[in-house]
Amino acid sequence: MTAVLDADPDHAVQLSDGGDLTLRLEPFVESLKSILIDRGLTFLDRVDVQVQPVVLVQSGDLGTARLVYRDAVVAGYWLPWVSLGLLAAGVLVANRRRRALSITAAIFAVLFVALAITIHWAGLAFADAISPTYAPAAVADVVFVQLTVLVSTTVRVLAVLGALVAVSAWFHGPSRFATALRTVVGSGFARVRAALDQNGGDTGAFGRLIDRFRSVIVGGATALGLVLLVLLRPVTMNSIAWLFVSLAFLSVALELVRRPSAGEVE
């Protein structure tokens, strides 16, 4: 269906702008000729067979469907970037940018979690509507998953991204609880690093290098994790949990290895 709406010239089924859905017979004829030639009818190699396409359906609604599909593809490509630009502009013009970023990212995550739940319930409704009259429930479930796997994966990844940005922005914000939490966590890691230094665990210049590029390392690891979630779809709760655990482990390791410069506030 996607190939037909995309007007793939190599596809056997073609849809004209007028709404004629036709079946091209050339691929089938060429395949049949190859089989017969392999079985000894070599003279067919010199035969040029011309066949007319078979009209399957004639409907003006099909032409309208193609136009709607093309518009949806264009909107689907540009709309996310426009939305992202508006969100970024809203954060940039806010008086308290970190707070605006945290709230925006939190709402972003909640909306995509709600969308993921909606897609799940839509799959159940689809299976209930299809089975058992048209197909077994298992078949309906597989069809729905295949049709929505890209959307579901994207929704889950964006929900995770929103949650990570919201938590990070809140943790580094000026709120009383976030400040107290940073102080407690920072003091705890400072004591652990001091104990390591006293027992031969000083990381020296390497630790100071890690301290300098800590934010870049965490940001790069987060981006890499999100890319892997997209590539290793479908995204499951286990893969999301592993991403959070991996990022937490990396953050702890960086805190233990880094060595702030003398007199620097930790």
C-alpha positions as CSV (number, residue, x, y, z in Angstrom):
1,M,0.0,0.0,0.0
2,T,2.8,2.4,0.8
3,A,4.6,1.6,-2.5
4,V,1.4,2.3,-4.4
5,L,0.8,5.6,-2.6
6,D,4.5,6.5,-3.1
7,A,4.1,5.8,-6.8
8,D,7.0,3.3,-6.8
9,P,7.7,2.7,-10.5
10,D,9.1,-0.8,-9.9
11,H,6.1,-2.0,-8.0
12,A,3.7,-4.4,-9.7
13,V,0.6,-2.5,-8.6
14,Q,0.3,1.1,-9.8
15,L,-2.2,3.9,-9.1
16,S,-2.9,6.7,-11.5
17,D,-3.8,10.2,-10.5
18,G,-7.2,9.5,-11.9
19,G,-7.8,6.7,-9.5
20,D,-7.1,3.6,-11.7
21,L,-5.5,0.8,-9.7
22,T,-3.7,-1.5,-12.1
23,L,-1.6,-4.6,-12.0
24,R,1.5,-4.7,-14.2
25,L,1.9,-8.2,-15.7
26,E,5.4,-7.7,-17.1
27,P,7.2,-8.9,-14.0
28,F,5.2,-12.1,-14.0
29,V,5.7,-12.7,-17.7
30,E,9.4,-12.1,-17.4
31,S,9.6,-14.5,-14.4
32,L,7.7,-17.1,-16.3
33,K,9.9,-16.7,-19.4
34,S,13.0,-17.2,-17.2
35,I,11.6,-20.4,-15.8
36,L,10.7,-21.8,-19.2
37,I,14.1,-20.8,-20.7
38,D,15.8,-22.6,-17.9
39,R,13.8,-25.7,-18.7
40,G,14.9,-25.8,-22.3
41,L,12.6,-23.4,-24.2
42,T,15.5,-21.2,-25.2
43,F,13.7,-19.7,-28.2
44,L,11.5,-17.7,-25.8
45,D,14.6,-15.5,-25.2
46,R,13.9,-14.0,-28.6
47,V,10.2,-13.4,-28.0
48,D,9.1,-10.0,-27.0
49,V,5.8,-10.3,-25.1
50,Q,3.8,-7.1,-24.7
51,V,1.0,-7.3,-22.2
52,Q,-1.5,-4.6,-21.0
53,P,-1.9,-3.9,-17.3
54,V,-5.1,-5.3,-15.7
55,V,-7.4,-2.7,-14.1
56,L,-8.2,-3.9,-10.6
57,V,-10.2,-0.9,-9.3
58,Q,-11.5,2.4,-10.8
59,S,-12.3,5.0,-8.1
60,G,-11.8,8.7,-7.8
61,D,-11.4,8.2,-4.1
62,L,-8.1,6.4,-4.7
63,G,-6.7,9.5,-6.4
64,T,-7.9,11.6,-3.5
65,A,-6.2,9.1,-1.1
66,R,-2.9,9.6,-3.0
67,L,-3.1,13.4,-2.7
68,V,-4.0,13.2,1.0
69,Y,-1.1,10.8,1.5
70,R,1.4,13.1,-0.2
71,D,0.2,16.1,1.9
72,A,0.5,13.9,5.0
73,V,4.1,12.9,4.1
74,V,5.1,16.6,3.7
75,A,3.4,17.6,6.9
76,G,4.8,14.6,8.7
77,Y,8.3,15.6,7.7
78,W,8.1,19.3,8.6
79,L,5.6,19.4,11.5
80,P,7.9,17.8,14.1
81,W,10.7,20.3,13.3
82,V,8.3,23.2,13.4
83,S,7.0,22.0,16.8
84,L,10.5,21.5,18.1
85,G,11.5,25.0,17.0
86,L,8.4,26.5,18.8
87,L,9.3,24.6,22.0
88,A,12.9,25.8,21.8
89,A,11.7,29.3,21.2
90,G,9.4,29.2,24.2
91,V,12.2,28.1,26.4
92,L,14.6,30.7,25.1
93,V,12.2,33.6,25.7
94,A,11.2,32.5,29.2
95,N,12.4,34.5,32.2
96,R,13.4,31.3,34.0
97,R,14.8,29.1,31.2
98,R,15.8,26.1,33.3
99,R,12.4,25.9,34.9
100,A,10.7,26.4,31.5
101,L,12.9,23.6,30.1
102,S,12.0,21.3,32.9
103,I,8.3,21.9,32.7
104,T,8.2,21.7,28.9
105,A,10.2,18.4,28.9
106,A,7.9,16.9,31.6
107,I,4.8,17.8,29.6
108,F,6.5,16.5,26.5
109,A,7.1,13.1,28.2
110,V,3.6,12.9,29.7
111,L,2.0,13.5,26.3
112,F,4.1,10.9,24.6
113,V,3.4,8.4,27.4
114,A,-0.3,9.1,26.9
115,L,0.1,8.6,23.1
116,A,1.9,5.3,23.7
117,I,-1.0,4.1,25.9
118,T,-3.5,5.2,23.3
119,I,-1.7,3.2,20.6
120,H,-1.7,0.2,22.8
121,W,-5.5,0.5,23.4
122,A,-6.0,1.1,19.7
123,G,-4.3,-2.2,19.0
124,L,-6.6,-4.0,21.4
125,A,-9.6,-2.3,19.7
126,F,-8.4,-3.2,16.3
127,A,-7.9,-6.9,17.2
128,D,-11.4,-6.9,18.8
129,A,-12.9,-5.4,15.6
130,I,-11.1,-7.8,13.2
131,S,-11.4,-11.1,15.1
132,P,-12.8,-13.6,14.7
133,T,-14.9,-12.5,11.7
134,Y,-12.1,-11.5,9.4
135,A,-8.9,-12.9,11.0
136,P,-7.8,-14.6,14.3
137,A,-6.8,-12.2,17.1
138,A,-3.1,-13.2,16.9
139,V,-3.1,-12.2,13.2
140,A,-4.8,-8.9,13.8
141,D,-2.3,-8.1,16.5
142,V,0.7,-8.9,14.3
143,V,-0.8,-6.7,11.5
144,F,-1.3,-3.8,13.8
145,V,2.2,-4.1,15.3
146,Q,3.7,-4.1,11.9
147,L,1.7,-1.1,10.8
148,T,2.5,1.0,13.9
149,V,6.0,-0.3,14.9
150,L,7.8,2.9,13.6
151,V,5.3,5.2,15.3
152,S,5.4,3.2,18.6
153,T,9.2,3.2,18.6
154,T,9.4,6.9,18.0
155,V,6.8,7.7,20.7
156,R,8.6,5.7,23.3
157,V,12.0,7.2,22.5
158,L,10.6,10.7,22.6
159,A,8.9,9.9,26.0
160,V,12.3,8.7,27.4
161,L,14.0,11.8,26.0
162,G,11.5,14.1,27.6
163,A,11.8,12.4,30.9
164,L,15.6,12.6,30.8
165,V,15.7,16.3,29.9
166,A,13.0,17.1,32.6
167,V,14.9,15.2,35.4
168,S,18.3,16.7,34.3
169,A,16.9,20.3,34.2
170,W,15.2,19.9,37.5
171,F,18.2,18.3,39.2
172,H,20.5,21.2,38.1
173,G,17.9,23.8,38.9
174,P,17.8,26.3,41.8
175,S,14.9,24.8,43.7
176,R,15.5,24.2,47.4
177,F,15.1,20.4,47.2
178,A,17.2,20.1,44.1
179,T,20.0,22.2,45.7
180,A,19.9,20.1,48.9
181,L,19.9,16.9,46.9
182,R,22.9,18.1,44.9
183,T,24.7,19.1,48.1
184,V,24.1,15.7,49.7
185,V,25.1,13.7,46.6
186,G,28.2,15.9,45.9
187,S,29.4,15.7,49.5
188,G,29.0,11.9,49.4
189,F,31.0,11.5,46.3
190,A,33.6,14.0,47.6
191,R,34.1,11.8,50.7
192,V,34.4,8.7,48.5
193,R,37.0,10.4,46.2
194,A,39.0,11.5,49.2
195,A,39.0,8.0,50.6
196,L,40.2,6.6,47.3
197,D,43.0,9.3,47.0
198,Q,44.2,8.3,50.5
199,N,44.4,4.7,49.5
200,G,46.2,5.0,46.2
201,G,43.2,5.6,44.0
202,D,44.0,9.1,42.8
203,T,43.2,9.4,39.1
204,G,45.4,12.6,38.7
205,A,45.4,14.3,35.3
206,F,43.0,11.7,33.8
207,G,40.5,12.5,36.5
208,R,40.8,16.3,35.9
209,L,40.3,15.6,32.2
210,I,37.2,13.6,33.0
211,D,35.9,16.4,35.2
212,R,36.4,18.9,32.4
213,F,34.4,16.9,29.8
214,R,31.9,15.2,32.2
215,S,28.9,17.0,30.7
216,V,30.0,16.2,27.2
217,I,30.4,12.5,28.0
218,V,27.0,12.2,29.7
219,G,25.3,14.1,26.9
220,G,27.0,12.0,24.2
221,A,26.1,8.7,26.0
222,T,22.5,9.8,26.3
223,A,22.3,10.7,22.6
224,L,24.0,7.4,21.7
225,G,21.5,5.5,23.9
226,L,18.5,7.1,22.3
227,V,19.9,6.4,18.8
228,L,20.4,2.7,19.8
229,L,16.8,2.6,21.0
230,V,15.6,3.8,17.6
231,L,17.9,1.3,15.7
232,L,17.1,-1.7,18.0
233,R,13.3,-1.3,17.7
234,P,10.7,-2.3,18.7
235,V,11.5,-0.4,21.9
236,T,10.5,-2.4,25.0
237,M,10.4,-1.5,28.7
238,N,13.5,-3.7,29.2
239,S,15.5,-1.7,26.7
240,I,14.4,1.6,28.3
241,A,15.2,0.3,31.8
242,W,18.7,-0.8,30.6
243,L,19.2,2.7,29.2
244,F,18.4,4.3,32.5
245,V,20.6,1.8,34.4
246,S,23.5,2.3,32.0
247,L,23.3,6.1,32.2
248,A,23.1,5.9,36.1
249,F,26.2,3.6,36.1
250,L,28.1,5.9,33.8
251,S,27.2,8.9,36.0
252,V,28.4,7.2,39.2
253,A,31.6,6.0,37.5
254,L,32.4,9.5,36.3
255,E,31.8,11.0,39.7
256,L,34.2,8.5,41.2
257,V,36.9,9.0,38.6
258,R,36.8,12.8,38.1
259,R,39.0,15.0,40.2
260,P,37.9,18.6,40.4
261,S,40.6,21.3,40.3
262,A,41.9,22.6,43.6
263,G,39.5,25.2,45.1
264,E,36.7,24.3,42.6
265,V,33.2,23.9,44.0
266,E,32.2,20.2,43.6
